[in-house]
Every structure is written in structure tokens, then in C-alpha cells.
Amino acid sequence: MEHFFNRRPTKGYLDYVKDLEESEDIEDEDVEVPEHISKAACYVEDAHDGRLNNGKGSMSETSKRIQLFFFIQTHRWWNVSVYLAVFFISLLVFFEPPSSAAITACKQDLFNFSLNMNICNNVSQRWLPWTLLVEFILIAVFVSDVLMKQAYMKPLVYWTKKWHKISGFFILVFTVDLLIFLLTWTIYDGSGIRFSRPFRPLLLITRYRELRRILETLLSMKKNLLRQCFIILVYIVLFAWVGVILYKKTYNFTTECIDT
């Protein structure tokens, strides 16, 4: 029995009644697993993965196309691909052409930028084609992930989830940012506007459930954390003030000796 509760769908479909794997616990090859056991295995795995009403148990009664979307979107390798896409789009900022703000900072020598820094040297259009192509492909991965999950969850249900809204917002911002950069790069002749680069790593929080739980736990503890941080800050300021009062004469004596 344990074998069926740990089994996975075969060939991308969830038809557990017609296409069940052979079990080592059953000696007779002609004996098939009852339908209620198959669905029970699906619901147990759904409960373990936190899928609730949009898991394997309910997907087994949908069309083959919806089952295929579900299988791909929940597959381990697809999840890994999405995580790698978030990593690479965050890393891509070091290879992309600088924005107009960075070019202005380099030309006016703001923030003491050195002329030998990559941020000031990376102004050539030779970086433009491949970085924009990679960015487009990575955004397409995020859009595909949303569309597949929306297909088997139904749009009205999908967009009621808080983290789905946040994820969709970030993907929309990244897409608009890319389009604005292409437009302004053409208009201003090699000086495009970018504004979403710092927010790229945040997309991982919307996709990785454990990170969301950690963030929600920290947010639920914010009042207590702020209270404790305030108490610690008061102690630091108090003892700093006491230290200045007690040792200011020693400090003045030391500085006077150095000056003389």
C-alpha cells in the first residue's frame, strides 16, 4: 500500500485508473489498483504539498491538456528552471548596458566613480543584443509559469491569491521595463531608462513557498521585533552617552598630546 502513496504520474498525465504502475506488493500482474486507492494517494500527496483544491486529486477528472499543464508546472525540473531563471535575470544586471542614470553619473563623476570601473566602461552597444535576448527568454519563462498555473487553477481563482498578484505585478513591471528600455535606447541614442533591476531577486519569494512562510512569519512578529530593537537602541545610546561623559577628558588629553 505504501508504494501507491509515494507514486508519481507517468508520461505527464494523471489518469491513475487506466495507467497504473505495477506494484511489488501485488504478485498477480492482472490485478489493478482500485480507483479509490489511486485517488486517495493523490489527495494525500496534495495535502502534503499544500495544493488543496488544485492538486492531483481534482486534476485527475480534467482534460488531458489541463493535466499536461499541471504536470509540467508542478514538475521538479520546471521548478528548478524557474529558480535558475530568477538567478540569471538577477545576475544579468552585471552584463547589461547601463541605464541613462548610470551613464550620467559616469560623465559627471558622481559618487566618485572611477573611469576604470565596468559600470563606466560598459556603454558599448555590443552588449545590447544578447543581454536583451536572454532577458526576453527569462521573462518568457516567468510568463509561461503563470499561464500554465492559471490554466489549471482557472483565472478567477488564480488571481484571488495574494502572492500570485505580487508575482504577476513583478513580471508586468519587468516586461514594461524592457519595453521602455528598448524605446528610450532608440530615442536617446544609446541611453536607455531602467528601473526594475533591484527588484528582480524578489521574484524568488513569490515562487518559493518556504521563503514566503519565513517572510510572513517575520511580518507577523514585526511589532515584537520593533519593540526589542527599540529597547536595544535605547541601551546602545544610553551607554554611548555614559561612555562619552566618563572618558571625554581622557580623549581630550590624548588629542592634545598628539597635537603637541
Secondary structure, 3 states (H helix, E strand, C coil): CHHHHCCCCCCCCCCCCCCCCCCCCCCCCCCCCCHHHHHHHHHHHHHHHCCHHHCHHHHCCCCHHHHHHHHHHHCHHHHHHHHHHHHHHHHHHHCCCCEHHHHHHHHCCHHHCCCCCHHHHCCCHHHHHHHHHHHHHHHHHHHHHHHHHHHHHCHHHHCCCHHHHHHHHHHHHHHHHHHHHHHHHHHCCCCECCCCHHHHHHHHHHHCHHHHHHHHHHHHCHHHHHHHHHHHHHHHHHHHHHHHHHHHHHHHHHHHHHHC
